[in-house]
Amino acid sequence: MSGAPAALADLRARAAELADLRSIASLLFWDQNTMMPPRGAAARADHSSTLELISHGKLTDPAVGRLLDALEPWAADQDPDSDEVRLLAAVRRDHEKAVRVPAELAALIRYTAPFDLSGHPTLTVPAGCTAKGLPVAAQFVGRHLGEADITRIGRAFQRVTDWHRRHPAL
């Protein structure tokens, strides 16, 4: 890494913080599935949502975009398979995806994780918009191996609504 710009050290530190936050989220999910009391789900969803807000804020920080832009010319002259260049590519991909998602929506998505982890089939369909124009979704949860049931429910919901045909203004 000799000759690497100082901005790379800053980006590495930011990426390490994000990795730590992901590790904490993973620990919360592990605890949820192994130790959490049955009535702890609401509090755990709040914890996960708060962690997502913090992570999202750190990843979408405009300073991250500036660091990535500043490092592009340097990276162009490096081995594309080097750890440093791969780090830049991974952080850029994550940053560009995250800036397209409002922080409030990223936090709300965390409330669906218990079903993802339990193995119950889920189907999420558009179900309206907030007063600010953000999309709202309904999530149907089926019994174990009940994919056919929730697919029928989702199809019926979309037959009587048109939310799946509407698109928010960007």
ZAKOLZA-781478 format. One record per residue: residue number from 1; residue in one letter; x, y, z of N, C-alpha, C in turn. Coordinates in Angstrom, 1 decimal, always signed. Layout:
<atoms>
+-----+-----+--------+---------+--------+---------+----------+--------+--------+---------+--------+
!   n ! res ! n_east ! n_north !   n_up ! ca_east ! ca_north !  ca_up ! c_east ! c_north !   c_up !
+-----+-----+--------+---------+--------+---------+----------+--------+--------+---------+--------+
! NUM !   A !      X !       Y !      Z !       X !        Y !      Z !      X !       Y !      Z !
...
+-----+-----+--------+---------+--------+---------+----------+--------+--------+---------+--------+
</atoms>
This chain:
<atoms>
+-----+-----+--------+---------+--------+---------+----------+--------+--------+---------+--------+
!   n ! res ! n_east ! n_north !   n_up ! ca_east ! ca_north !  ca_up ! c_east ! c_north !   c_up !
+-----+-----+--------+---------+--------+---------+----------+--------+--------+---------+--------+
!   1 !   M !   +0.8 !    -1.2 !   +0.0 !    +0.0 !     +0.0 !   +0.0 !   +0.9 !    +1.2 !   +0.0 !
!   2 !   S !   +2.2 !    +1.1 !   -0.1 !    +3.0 !     +2.3 !   -0.2 !   +2.7 !    +3.2 !   -1.4 !
!   3 !   G !   +2.7 !    +4.4 !   -1.2 !    +2.3 !     +5.4 !   -2.2 !   +0.8 !    +5.6 !   -2.3 !
!   4 !   A !   +0.0 !    +5.0 !   -1.5 !    -1.4 !     +5.2 !   -1.5 !   -1.7 !    +6.5 !   -0.9 !
!   5 !   P !   -2.7 !    +7.2 !   -1.4 !    -3.1 !     +8.5 !   -0.9 !   -3.7 !    +8.4 !   +0.5 !
!   6 !   A !   -3.6 !    +9.5 !   +1.2 !    -4.1 !     +9.5 !   +2.6 !   -5.6 !    +9.3 !   +2.6 !
!   7 !   A !   -6.3 !    +9.7 !   +1.5 !    -7.7 !     +9.5 !   +1.5 !   -8.1 !    +8.0 !   +1.6 !
!   8 !   L !   -7.2 !    +7.1 !   +1.2 !    -7.5 !     +5.7 !   +1.3 !   -7.5 !    +5.2 !   +2.7 !
!   9 !   A !   -6.7 !    +5.8 !   +3.6 !    -6.7 !     +5.4 !   +5.0 !   -8.1 !    +5.9 !   +5.6 !
!  10 !   D !   -8.5 !    +7.1 !   +5.2 !    -9.8 !     +7.6 !   +5.7 !  -11.0 !    +6.6 !   +5.2 !
!  11 !   L !  -10.9 !    +6.2 !   +4.0 !   -12.0 !     +5.3 !   +3.4 !  -11.9 !    +4.0 !   +4.1 !
!  12 !   R !  -10.7 !    +3.5 !   +4.4 !   -10.6 !     +2.2 !   +5.1 !  -11.2 !    +2.3 !   +6.5 !
!  13 !   A !  -11.0 !    +3.4 !   +7.2 !   -11.5 !     +3.6 !   +8.5 !  -13.0 !    +3.6 !   +8.5 !
!  14 !   R !  -13.6 !    +4.3 !   +7.5 !   -15.0 !     +4.4 !   +7.4 !  -15.6 !    +3.0 !   +7.0 !
!  15 !   A !  -14.9 !    +2.3 !   +6.1 !   -15.4 !     +0.9 !   +5.8 !  -15.3 !    +0.0 !   +7.0 !
!  16 !   A !  -14.3 !    +0.2 !   +7.8 !   -14.2 !     -0.7 !   +9.0 !  -15.4 !    -0.4 !  +10.0 !
!  17 !   E !  -15.7 !    +0.9 !  +10.1 !   -16.9 !     +1.2 !  +11.0 !  -18.1 !    +0.6 !  +10.5 !
!  18 !   L !  -18.3 !    +0.6 !   +9.2 !   -19.5 !     +0.0 !   +8.6 !  -19.5 !    -1.5 !   +8.8 !
!  19 !   A !  -18.4 !    -2.1 !   +8.7 !   -18.3 !     -3.5 !   +8.9 !  -18.6 !    -3.9 !  +10.4 !
!  20 !   D !  -18.1 !    -3.0 !  +11.3 !   -18.5 !     -3.2 !  +12.7 !  -20.0 !    -3.1 !  +13.0 !
!  21 !   L !  -20.6 !    -2.1 !  +12.3 !   -22.0 !     -2.0 !  +12.5 !  -22.8 !    -3.2 !  +11.9 !
!  22 !   R !  -22.3 !    -3.7 !  +10.8 !   -22.9 !     -5.0 !  +10.2 !  -22.7 !    -6.1 !  +11.2 !
!  23 !   S !  -21.6 !    -6.2 !  +11.8 !   -21.3 !     -7.3 !  +12.8 !  -22.3 !    -7.2 !  +14.0 !
!  24 !   I !  -22.5 !    -6.0 !  +14.4 !   -23.4 !     -5.8 !  +15.6 !  -24.8 !    -6.2 !  +15.1 !
!  25 !   A !  -25.2 !    -5.8 !  +13.9 !   -26.5 !     -6.2 !  +13.4 !  -26.7 !    -7.7 !  +13.3 !
!  26 !   S !  -25.6 !    -8.4 !  +12.9 !   -25.6 !     -9.8 !  +12.8 !  -25.8 !   -10.5 !  +14.2 !
!  27 !   L !  -25.1 !    -9.9 !  +15.2 !   -25.2 !    -10.4 !  +16.5 !  -26.6 !   -10.2 !  +17.1 !
!  28 !   L !  -27.2 !    -9.1 !  +16.8 !   -28.6 !     -8.9 !  +17.2 !  -29.5 !   -10.0 !  +16.6 !
!  29 !   F !  -29.3 !   -10.2 !  +15.3 !   -30.1 !    -11.2 !  +14.6 !  -29.9 !   -12.6 !  +15.2 !
!  30 !   W !  -28.6 !   -13.0 !  +15.4 !   -28.4 !    -14.2 !  +16.0 !  -29.1 !   -14.4 !  +17.4 !
!  31 !   D !  -29.0 !   -13.3 !  +18.2 !   -29.6 !    -13.3 !  +19.5 !  -31.1 !   -13.5 !  +19.4 !
!  32 !   Q !  -31.7 !   -12.8 !  +18.4 !   -33.1 !    -12.9 !  +18.1 !  -33.5 !   -14.3 !  +17.9 !
!  33 !   N !  -32.7 !   -15.1 !  +17.1 !   -33.1 !    -16.4 !  +16.8 !  -32.8 !   -17.5 !  +17.8 !
!  34 !   T !  -31.9 !   -17.1 !  +18.8 !   -31.5 !    -18.1 !  +19.7 !  -31.9 !   -17.8 !  +21.2 !
!  35 !   M !  -31.9 !   -16.6 !  +21.6 !   -32.0 !    -16.2 !  +23.0 !  -33.2 !   -15.3 !  +23.3 !
!  36 !   M !  -33.7 !   -14.5 !  +22.3 !   -34.6 !    -13.5 !  +22.6 !  -35.9 !   -14.0 !  +23.1 !
!  37 !   P !  -36.5 !   -13.4 !  +24.2 !   -37.8 !    -13.8 !  +24.6 !  -38.9 !   -13.5 !  +23.6 !
!  38 !   P !  -39.9 !   -14.3 !  +23.5 !   -41.0 !    -14.1 !  +22.5 !  -41.5 !   -12.7 !  +22.4 !
!  39 !   R !  -41.6 !   -12.0 !  +23.5 !   -42.2 !    -10.6 !  +23.4 !  -41.1 !    -9.6 !  +23.2 !
!  40 !   G !  -39.9 !   -10.0 !  +22.8 !   -38.8 !     -9.0 !  +22.5 !  -38.8 !    -8.5 !  +21.1 !
!  41 !   A !  -39.6 !    -9.1 !  +20.2 !   -39.5 !     -8.8 !  +18.8 !  -39.6 !    -7.3 !  +18.5 !
!  42 !   A !  -40.6 !    -6.6 !  +19.1 !   -40.8 !     -5.2 !  +18.8 !  -39.6 !    -4.4 !  +19.2 !
!  43 !   A !  -39.0 !    -4.6 !  +20.3 !   -37.8 !     -3.9 !  +20.8 !  -36.6 !    -4.2 !  +19.8 !
!  44 !   R !  -36.5 !    -5.5 !  +19.5 !   -35.4 !     -5.9 !  +18.6 !  -35.5 !    -5.2 !  +17.2 !
!  45 !   A !  -36.8 !    -5.1 !  +16.7 !   -37.0 !     -4.4 !  +15.4 !  -36.6 !    -2.9 !  +15.6 !
!  46 !   D !  -36.9 !    -2.3 !  +16.7 !   -36.4 !     -0.9 !  +16.9 !  -34.9 !    -0.8 !  +16.9 !
!  47 !   H !  -34.2 !    -1.8 !  +17.6 !   -32.8 !     -1.8 !  +17.7 !  -32.2 !    -1.9 !  +16.3 !
!  48 !   S !  -32.7 !    -2.8 !  +15.5 !   -32.2 !     -3.0 !  +14.1 !  -32.5 !    -1.8 !  +13.2 !
!  49 !   S !  -33.6 !    -1.2 !  +13.4 !   -33.9 !     +0.0 !  +12.7 !  -33.0 !    +1.1 !  +13.0 !
!  50 !   T !  -32.7 !    +1.3 !  +14.3 !   -31.7 !     +2.4 !  +14.7 !  -30.3 !    +2.1 !  +14.1 !
!  51 !   L !  -29.9 !    +0.8 !  +14.2 !   -28.6 !     +0.5 !  +13.6 !  -28.5 !    +0.8 !  +12.1 !
!  52 !   E !  -29.6 !    +0.5 !  +11.4 !   -29.7 !     +0.8 !  +10.0 !  -29.6 !    +2.3 !   +9.7 !
!  53 !   L !  -30.3 !    +3.1 !  +10.5 !   -30.3 !     +4.5 !  +10.3 !  -28.8 !    +5.0 !  +10.5 !
!  54 !   I !  -28.1 !    +4.5 !  +11.5 !   -26.7 !     +4.9 !  +11.7 !  -25.9 !    +4.5 !  +10.5 !
!  55 !   S !  -26.0 !    +3.2 !  +10.1 !   -25.2 !     +2.7 !   +9.0 !  -25.5 !    +3.5 !   +7.7 !
!  56 !   H !  -26.8 !    +3.7 !   +7.5 !   -27.2 !     +4.4 !   +6.2 !  -26.6 !    +5.8 !   +6.2 !
!  57 !   G !  -26.7 !    +6.4 !   +7.4 !   -26.1 !     +7.8 !   +7.4 !  -24.6 !    +7.8 !   +7.2 !
!  58 !   K !  -23.9 !    +6.9 !   +7.7 !   -22.5 !     +6.8 !   +7.5 !  -22.1 !    +6.5 !   +6.0 !
!  59 !   L !  -22.9 !    +5.6 !   +5.4 !   -22.6 !     +5.2 !   +4.1 !  -23.0 !    +6.2 !   +3.1 !
!  60 !   T !  -24.0 !    +7.0 !   +3.3 !   -24.5 !     +8.0 !   +2.4 !  -23.9 !    +9.4 !   +2.7 !
!  61 !   D !  -23.0 !    +9.5 !   +3.7 !   -22.3 !    +10.7 !   +4.0 !  -21.7 !   +11.3 !   +2.7 !
!  62 !   P !  -21.9 !   +12.5 !   +2.3 !   -21.3 !    +13.1 !   +1.1 !  -19.8 !   +13.0 !   +1.1 !
!  63 !   A !  -19.2 !   +13.0 !   +2.3 !   -17.7 !    +12.8 !   +2.4 !  -17.2 !   +11.5 !   +1.8 !
!  64 !   V !  -18.1 !   +10.5 !   +1.9 !   -17.7 !     +9.2 !   +1.3 !  -17.6 !    +9.3 !   -0.2 !
!  65 !   G !  -18.6 !   +10.0 !   -0.8 !   -18.6 !    +10.2 !   -2.3 !  -17.4 !   +11.0 !   -2.7 !
!  66 !   R !  -17.1 !   +12.0 !   -1.9 !   -15.9 !    +12.8 !   -2.2 !  -14.6 !   +12.0 !   -2.1 !
!  67 !   L !  -14.5 !   +11.2 !   -1.1 !   -13.3 !    +10.3 !   -1.0 !  -13.2 !    +9.4 !   -2.2 !
!  68 !   L !  -14.3 !    +8.8 !   -2.6 !   -14.3 !     +7.8 !   -3.7 !  -13.9 !    +8.6 !   -5.0 !
!  69 !   D !  -14.5 !    +9.8 !   -5.2 !   -14.1 !    +10.5 !   -6.4 !  -12.6 !   +10.9 !   -6.4 !
!  70 !   A !  -12.1 !   +11.3 !   -5.2 !   -10.7 !    +11.7 !   -5.1 !   -9.8 !   +10.5 !   -5.4 !
!  71 !   L !  -10.2 !    +9.3 !   -5.0 !    -9.4 !     +8.1 !   -5.2 !   -9.4 !    +7.5 !   -6.6 !
!  72 !   E !  -10.4 !    +7.9 !   -7.4 !   -10.6 !     +7.3 !   -8.7 !   -9.3 !    +7.4 !   -9.6 !
!  73 !   P !   -8.7 !    +8.6 !   -9.7 !    -7.5 !     +8.7 !  -10.6 !   -6.4 !    +7.8 !  -10.1 !
!  74 !   W !   -6.2 !    +7.8 !   -8.8 !    -5.1 !     +6.9 !   -8.2 !   -5.4 !    +5.4 !   -8.5 !
!  75 !   A !   -6.7 !    +5.0 !   -8.3 !    -7.1 !     +3.6 !   -8.6 !   -6.9 !    +3.2 !  -10.0 !
!  76 !   A !   -7.1 !    +4.1 !  -10.9 !    -7.0 !     +3.8 !  -12.4 !   -5.6 !    +3.3 !  -12.7 !
!  77 !   D !   -4.6 !    +3.7 !  -11.9 !    -3.2 !     +3.3 !  -12.2 !   -2.7 !    +2.1 !  -11.4 !
!  78 !   Q !   -3.7 !    +1.5 !  -10.6 !    -3.3 !     +0.4 !   -9.7 !   -3.8 !    -0.9 !  -10.3 !
!  79 !   D !   -3.3 !    -2.0 !   -9.8 !    -3.8 !     -3.4 !  -10.2 !   -5.3 !    -3.5 !   -9.8 !
!  80 !   P !   -6.1 !    -3.7 !  -10.8 !    -7.6 !     -3.8 !  -10.5 !   -8.0 !    -4.9 !   -9.6 !
!  81 !   D !   -7.1 !    -5.9 !   -9.3 !    -7.4 !     -6.9 !   -8.4 !   -6.8 !    -6.7 !   -7.0 !
!  82 !   S !   -6.2 !    -5.6 !   -6.8 !    -5.6 !     -5.3 !   -5.5 !   -6.7 !    -5.1 !   -4.5 !
!  83 !   D !   -6.3 !    -5.4 !   -3.2 !    -7.3 !     -5.2 !   -2.2 !   -7.8 !    -3.7 !   -2.1 !
!  84 !   E !   -6.9 !    -2.8 !   -2.3 !    -7.3 !     -1.4 !   -2.3 !   -8.4 !    -1.0 !   -3.3 !
!  85 !   V !   -8.1 !    -1.5 !   -4.6 !    -9.0 !     -1.1 !   -5.7 !  -10.3 !    -1.9 !   -5.5 !
!  86 !   R !  -10.3 !    -3.1 !   -5.0 !   -11.5 !     -3.9 !   -4.8 !  -12.3 !    -3.2 !   -3.7 !
!  87 !   L !  -11.6 !    -2.7 !   -2.6 !   -12.3 !     -2.0 !   -1.6 !  -13.1 !    -0.7 !   -2.1 !
!  88 !   L !  -12.4 !    +0.0 !   -3.0 !   -13.0 !     +1.2 !   -3.6 !  -14.2 !    +0.8 !   -4.4 !
!  89 !   A !  -14.1 !    -0.3 !   -5.2 !   -15.3 !     -0.7 !   -6.0 !  -16.4 !    -1.2 !   -5.1 !
!  90 !   A !  -16.2 !    -1.9 !   -4.0 !   -17.2 !     -2.3 !   -3.1 !  -17.9 !    -1.2 !   -2.4 !
!  91 !   V !  -17.1 !    -0.2 !   -1.9 !   -17.7 !     +0.9 !   -1.2 !  -18.5 !    +1.8 !   -2.2 !
!  92 !   R !  -17.9 !    +2.0 !   -3.4 !   -18.7 !     +2.8 !   -4.4 !  -20.0 !    +2.1 !   -4.7 !
!  93 !   R !  -20.0 !    +0.8 !   -4.9 !   -21.3 !     +0.1 !   -5.2 !  -22.3 !    +0.3 !   -4.1 !
!  94 !   D !  -21.8 !    +0.1 !   -2.8 !   -22.7 !     +0.2 !   -1.7 !  -23.2 !    +1.7 !   -1.5 !
!  95 !   H !  -22.3 !    +2.6 !   -1.7 !   -22.6 !     +4.0 !   -1.5 !  -23.7 !    +4.4 !   -2.6 !
!  96 !   E !  -23.4 !    +4.1 !   -3.8 !   -24.4 !     +4.5 !   -4.9 !  -25.7 !    +3.8 !   -4.7 !
!  97 !   K !  -25.8 !    +2.6 !   -4.2 !   -27.1 !     +2.0 !   -3.9 !  -27.8 !    +2.7 !   -2.8 !
!  98 !   A !  -27.0 !    +3.0 !   -1.7 !   -27.6 !     +3.5 !   -0.5 !  -28.1 !    +5.0 !   -0.7 !
!  99 !   V !  -27.5 !    +5.8 !   -1.5 !   -27.9 !     +7.2 !   -1.7 !  -29.3 !    +7.2 !   -2.4 !
! 100 !   R !  -29.6 !    +6.1 !   -3.1 !   -30.9 !     +6.1 !   -3.8 !  -32.1 !    +5.7 !   -2.9 !
! 101 !   V !  -31.8 !    +5.3 !   -1.6 !   -32.8 !     +4.9 !   -0.7 !  -32.9 !    +5.9 !   +0.4 !
! 102 !   P !  -34.1 !    +6.5 !   +0.7 !   -34.2 !     +7.4 !   +1.8 !  -33.9 !    +6.7 !   +3.1 !
! 103 !   A !  -33.3 !    +7.4 !   +4.0 !   -32.9 !     +6.8 !   +5.3 !  -34.1 !    +6.2 !   +6.0 !
! 104 !   E !  -35.3 !    +6.9 !   +6.0 !   -36.5 !     +6.4 !   +6.7 !  -36.9 !    +5.0 !   +6.1 !
! 105 !   L !  -36.8 !    +4.9 !   +4.8 !   -37.2 !     +3.6 !   +4.1 !  -36.2 !    +2.5 !   +4.5 !
! 106 !   A !  -34.9 !    +2.8 !   +4.5 !   -33.9 !     +1.8 !   +4.9 !  -34.2 !    +1.3 !   +6.3 !
! 107 !   A !  -34.6 !    +2.2 !   +7.2 !   -34.8 !     +1.8 !   +8.6 !  -36.1 !    +1.0 !   +8.7 !
! 108 !   L !  -37.1 !    +1.3 !   +7.9 !   -38.3 !     +0.5 !   +7.9 !  -38.2 !    -0.9 !   +7.4 !
! 109 !   I !  -37.3 !    -1.0 !   +6.4 !   -37.0 !     -2.3 !   +5.8 !  -36.6 !    -3.3 !   +6.9 !
! 110 !   R !  -35.9 !    -2.8 !   +7.9 !   -35.4 !     -3.7 !   +9.0 !  -36.5 !    -4.4 !   +9.8 !
! 111 !   Y !  -37.7 !    -3.8 !   +9.7 !   -38.8 !     -4.5 !  +10.4 !  -39.2 !    -5.8 !   +9.8 !
! 112 !   T !  -38.8 !    -6.1 !   +8.5 !   -39.2 !     -7.3 !   +7.9 !  -38.2 !    -8.5 !   +8.2 !
! 113 !   A !  -37.1 !    -8.2 !   +8.7 !   -36.1 !     -9.2 !   +8.9 !  -36.5 !   -10.4 !   +9.7 !
! 114 !   P !  -37.3 !   -10.3 !  +10.8 !   -37.7 !    -11.6 !  +11.5 !  -38.3 !   -12.6 !  +10.6 !
! 115 !   F !  -39.1 !   -12.2 !   +9.6 !   -39.7 !    -13.2 !   +8.7 !  -38.6 !   -13.8 !   +7.8 !
! 116 !   D !  -37.7 !   -13.0 !   +7.3 !   -36.6 !    -13.5 !   +6.5 !  -35.8 !   -14.6 !   +7.2 !
! 117 !   L !  -35.6 !   -14.4 !   +8.5 !   -34.8 !    -15.3 !   +9.2 !  -35.6 !   -16.5 !   +9.7 !
! 118 !   S !  -36.9 !   -16.5 !   +9.8 !   -37.6 !    -17.6 !  +10.3 !  -38.0 !   -18.6 !   +9.3 !
! 119 !   G !  -37.7 !   -18.3 !   +8.0 !   -38.0 !    -19.3 !   +6.9 !  -39.5 !   -19.2 !   +6.5 !
! 120 !   H !  -40.3 !   -18.3 !   +7.0 !   -41.6 !    -18.2 !   +6.5 !  -41.6 !   -17.4 !   +5.2 !
! 121 !   P !  -42.4 !   -17.9 !   +4.2 !   -42.4 !    -17.1 !   +2.9 !  -43.1 !   -15.8 !   +3.1 !
! 122 !   T !  -42.6 !   -14.8 !   +2.4 !   -43.2 !    -13.5 !   +2.5 !  -43.4 !   -12.9 !   +1.1 !
! 123 !   L !  -44.3 !   -12.0 !   +0.9 !   -44.5 !    -11.3 !   -0.3 !  -44.8 !    -9.9 !   +0.0 !
! 124 !   T !  -44.1 !    -9.0 !   -0.5 !   -44.3 !     -7.6 !   -0.3 !  -44.8 !    -6.9 !   -1.5 !
! 125 !   V !  -45.9 !    -6.2 !   -1.4 !   -46.5 !     -5.5 !   -2.6 !  -46.7 !    -4.0 !   -2.3 !
! 126 !   P !  -46.7 !    -3.2 !   -3.3 !   -47.0 !     -1.8 !   -3.1 !  -48.4 !    -1.6 !   -2.6 !
! 127 !   A !  -48.5 !    -0.7 !   -1.6 !   -49.8 !     -0.5 !   -0.9 !  -50.2 !    +1.0 !   -0.7 !
! 128 !   G !  -49.5 !    +1.9 !   -1.3 !   -49.8 !     +3.3 !   -1.1 !  -48.6 !    +4.1 !   -1.1 !
! 129 !   C !  -48.8 !    +5.4 !   -0.6 !   -47.7 !     +6.3 !   -0.5 !  -48.0 !    +7.2 !   +0.8 !
! 130 !   T !  -46.9 !    +7.6 !   +1.4 !   -47.0 !     +8.5 !   +2.5 !  -47.3 !    +9.9 !   +2.0 !
! 131 !   A !  -47.6 !   +10.8 !   +3.0 !   -47.9 !    +12.2 !   +2.6 !  -46.7 !   +12.8 !   +1.9 !
! 132 !   K !  -45.5 !   +12.3 !   +2.1 !   -44.3 !    +12.9 !   +1.4 !  -44.0 !   +12.2 !   +0.1 !
! 133 !   G !  -44.9 !   +11.2 !   -0.3 !   -44.8 !    +10.6 !   -1.6 !  -43.9 !    +9.3 !   -1.6 !
! 134 !   L !  -43.4 !    +8.9 !   -0.4 !   -42.6 !     +7.7 !   -0.3 !  -43.6 !    +6.5 !   -0.4 !
! 135 !   P !  -43.1 !    +5.4 !   -1.1 !   -43.9 !     +4.3 !   -1.2 !  -44.1 !    +3.5 !   +0.1 !
! 136 !   V !  -45.3 !    +2.9 !   +0.2 !   -45.6 !     +2.1 !   +1.4 !  -46.0 !    +0.7 !   +0.9 !
! 137 !   A !  -45.6 !    -0.3 !   +1.6 !   -45.8 !     -1.7 !   +1.2 !  -46.6 !    -2.4 !   +2.2 !
! 138 !   A !  -47.2 !    -3.5 !   +1.7 !   -47.9 !     -4.5 !   +2.6 !  -47.1 !    -5.7 !   +2.5 !
! 139 !   Q !  -46.8 !    -6.4 !   +3.6 !   -46.1 !     -7.6 !   +3.5 !  -47.0 !    -8.8 !   +4.0 !
! 140 !   F !  -47.2 !    -9.8 !   +3.2 !   -47.9 !    -10.9 !   +3.5 !  -47.0 !   -12.0 !   +4.0 !
! 141 !   V !  -47.3 !   -12.7 !   +5.1 !   -46.5 !    -13.7 !   +5.6 !  -47.3 !   -15.0 !   +5.6 !
! 142 !   G !  -46.7 !   -16.0 !   +5.1 !   -47.4 !    -17.3 !   +5.0 !  -46.8 !   -18.3 !   +6.0 !
! 143 !   R !  -47.6 !   -19.4 !   +6.1 !   -47.1 !    -20.5 !   +7.0 !  -45.9 !   -21.1 !   +6.3 !
! 144 !   H !  -45.2 !   -21.9 !   +7.1 !   -44.0 !    -22.6 !   +6.5 !  -44.4 !   -23.4 !   +5.3 !
! 145 !   L !  -43.7 !   -23.2 !   +4.2 !   -44.0 !    -23.9 !   +2.9 !  -45.3 !   -23.4 !   +2.3 !
! 146 !   G !  -45.8 !   -22.2 !   +2.7 !   -47.0 !    -21.7 !   +2.2 !  -46.9 !   -20.7 !   +1.1 !
! 147 !   E !  -45.9 !   -20.9 !   +0.2 !   -45.6 !    -19.9 !   -0.9 !  -46.8 !   -19.7 !   -1.8 !
! 148 !   A !  -47.5 !   -20.8 !   -2.1 !   -48.6 !    -20.8 !   -3.0 !  -49.8 !   -19.9 !   -2.4 !
! 149 !   D !  -50.0 !   -20.0 !   -1.1 !   -51.0 !    -19.2 !   -0.5 !  -50.7 !   -17.7 !   -0.6 !
! 150 !   I !  -49.5 !   -17.3 !   -0.2 !   -49.2 !    -15.8 !   -0.3 !  -49.2 !   -15.3 !   -1.7 !
! 151 !   T !  -48.8 !   -16.2 !   -2.6 !   -48.8 !    -15.7 !   -4.1 !  -50.2 !   -15.5 !   -4.5 !
! 152 !   R !  -51.2 !   -16.3 !   -4.1 !   -52.6 !    -16.1 !   -4.4 !  -53.1 !   -14.8 !   -3.8 !
! 153 !   I !  -52.7 !   -14.6 !   -2.5 !   -53.2 !    -13.4 !   -1.8 !  -52.6 !   -12.2 !   -2.5 !
! 154 !   G !  -51.3 !   -12.2 !   -2.8 !   -50.7 !    -11.0 !   -3.5 !  -51.4 !   -10.8 !   -4.8 !
! 155 !   R !  -51.7 !   -11.8 !   -5.6 !   -52.3 !    -11.6 !   -6.9 !  -53.7 !   -11.0 !   -6.7 !
! 156 !   A !  -54.4 !   -11.5 !   -5.7 !   -55.8 !    -11.0 !   -5.4 !  -55.7 !    -9.5 !   -5.0 !
! 157 !   F !  -54.7 !    -9.2 !   -4.2 !   -54.5 !     -7.8 !   -3.8 !  -54.3 !    -6.9 !   -5.0 !
! 158 !   Q !  -53.4 !    -7.3 !   -5.9 !   -53.1 !     -6.5 !   -7.0 !  -54.2 !    -6.4 !   -8.0 !
! 159 !   R !  -55.1 !    -7.3 !   -8.0 !   -56.3 !     -7.2 !   -8.9 !  -57.3 !    -6.1 !   -8.5 !
! 160 !   V !  -57.3 !    -5.9 !   -7.2 !   -58.3 !     -4.9 !   -6.7 !  -57.6 !    -3.5 !   -6.3 !
! 161 !   T !  -56.3 !    -3.4 !   -6.5 !   -55.6 !     -2.1 !   -6.3 !  -54.8 !    -1.8 !   -7.6 !
! 162 !   D !  -54.3 !    -0.6 !   -7.7 !   -53.4 !     -0.3 !   -8.8 !  -52.1 !    +0.3 !   -8.3 !
! 163 !   W !  -51.7 !    +0.1 !   -7.0 !   -50.5 !     +0.6 !   -6.5 !  -49.3 !    +0.1 !   -7.2 !
! 164 !   H !  -49.3 !    -1.1 !   -7.7 !   -48.2 !     -1.8 !   -8.4 !  -48.0 !    -1.1 !   -9.8 !
! 165 !   R !  -48.9 !    -0.3 !  -10.2 !   -48.7 !     +0.4 !  -11.5 !  -48.2 !    +1.8 !  -11.3 !
! 166 !   R !  -48.2 !    +2.3 !  -10.1 !   -47.8 !     +3.7 !   -9.8 !  -46.3 !    +3.7 !   -9.5 !
! 167 !   H !  -45.7 !    +4.8 !   -9.8 !   -44.3 !     +5.0 !   -9.5 !  -44.0 !    +6.4 !   -8.9 !
! 168 !   P !  -43.3 !    +6.4 !   -7.8 !   -43.0 !     +7.7 !   -7.1 !  -42.2 !    +8.6 !   -8.0 !
! 169 !   A !  -42.4 !    +9.9 !   -7.9 !   -41.6 !    +10.9 !   -8.6 !  -40.2 !   +10.9 !   -8.0 !
! 170 !   L !  -39.2 !   +10.8 !   -8.8 !   -37.8 !    +10.8 !   -8.3 !  -37.2 !   +12.2 !   -8.4 !
+-----+-----+--------+---------+--------+---------+----------+--------+--------+---------+--------+
</atoms>
